[in-house]
Every structure is written in C-alpha cells, then in structure tokens.
C-alpha cells in the first residue's frame, strides 16, 4: 500500500474553494516571473518544483502561503542544481535584511 503524503489532499474533504479575483503583491508577481523565466531557460522544471513543495515538512506545508511554497521550492531547486549555494543565498538574504532596516 502506498502511503499518502501530507500534501496529497485528493479525495479528502477540504471545504469550498473561493474563486475570487484579487491583486497580487509585488513579491508574488516577482516569484511567478522568476519561475517562468527559469523554466523557459531550462534552469528548473515543473517536476522539480513540485517535488520540493511536496518535500516540505507538514508544519511548513500547512503554514506557508502558495507563493511562499513556490519560493521555498525554487531556492531548494537552484541549490540542488548548483546554480546558487546556501552560503550565497544566506549572504544575499542578509543584504536584503540590511536594506530593509535602513530603508
């Protein structure tokens, strides 16, 4: 028997899906644009992104928003492919935090 992953909601009661139009925050638009650009340049695949979203621990999967899951998966995919390193990512995040504090 195949064990169901935490992310696998197929056939489970999940409530009504609210289909509403809304504006996306700028950071979500940028994440979407990065994913599309990296896909067209063959730096990442949809399968890699899905695999890394499905690999999130249950508490992270439940806590993160849709695009937070995307950015988490995107960074893991780029690290796994050797496009960036964990150290490079950490340094860049520190730079962004410093800019935010100064601004």
C-alpha positions in Angstrom: 0.0 0.0 0.0 1.3 3.4 -0.9 1.3 5.9 2.0 -0.4 9.2 1.3 1.9 12.3 1.6 0.9 15.2 3.8 0.4 17.4 0.7 -1.9 14.8 -1.0 -5.4 16.1 -0.4 -7.0 14.2 -3.2 -10.4 12.8 -2.2 -10.2 14.4 1.2 -12.8 17.0 2.5 -11.1 20.4 2.2 -14.0 22.8 2.1 -15.2 25.1 -0.6 -12.7 26.8 -3.0 -13.3 30.5 -3.0 -12.7 31.7 -6.6 -12.2 35.4 -6.3 -10.2 37.9 -8.4 -7.6 39.8 -6.4 -4.4 41.7 -7.0 -1.2 40.0 -6.2 1.5 41.7 -4.1 4.6 42.6 -6.0 6.8 39.9 -4.4 4.4 37.2 -5.5 4.5 38.6 -9.1 8.3 38.5 -8.9 8.3 34.9 -7.7 6.0 33.9 -10.6 8.1 35.8 -13.1 11.3 34.2 -11.8 9.8 30.7 -12.0 8.6 31.3 -15.6 11.9 32.8 -16.7 13.9 29.9 -15.2 11.6 27.4 -16.7 11.9 28.8 -20.2 15.7 28.9 -19.8 15.6 25.3 -18.7 17.2 26.0 -15.4 14.4 24.3 -13.5 11.5 22.0 -14.3 7.9 21.9 -13.0 8.6 18.4 -11.7 11.5 19.7 -9.6 9.4 22.5 -8.2 6.5 20.1 -7.3 8.9 17.6 -5.7 10.4 20.3 -3.5 7.0 21.6 -2.5 5.8 18.0 -1.7 9.0 17.5 0.4 8.2 20.4 2.8 7.7 19.2 6.3 3.9 19.1 7.2 4.1 22.1 9.6 5.8 24.2 6.9 3.4 23.0 4.2 0.4 24.0 6.4 1.9 27.4 7.4 3.3 28.7 4.1 1.1 30.5 1.6 1.0 29.4 -2.1 3.8 31.6 -3.2 5.9 31.1 -0.1 5.9 27.4 -1.0 7.0 28.4 -4.5 9.9 30.5 -3.3 11.0 27.7 -0.9 10.9 25.2 -3.7 12.6 27.5 -6.1 15.5 28.1 -3.7 15.9 24.4 -3.0 15.8 23.5 -6.7 18.5 26.1 -7.5 20.7 24.9 -4.7 20.2 21.2 -5.8 21.2 22.1 -9.3 24.2 24.1 -8.2 23.0 27.4 -9.6 23.4 29.0 -6.2 24.9 27.8 -2.9 23.4 28.0 0.6 26.2 30.5 1.5 25.4 32.8 -1.4 21.7 32.7 -0.5 22.4 33.5 3.1 24.6 36.4 2.2 22.0 37.8 -0.2 19.3 37.5 2.4 21.5 39.4 4.9 21.9 42.2 2.3 18.2 42.4 1.8 17.5 42.5 5.5 20.0 45.3 5.9 18.4 47.3 3.1 15.0 46.8 4.7 16.3 48.0 8.1 18.0 51.1 6.5 15.0 52.0 4.3 
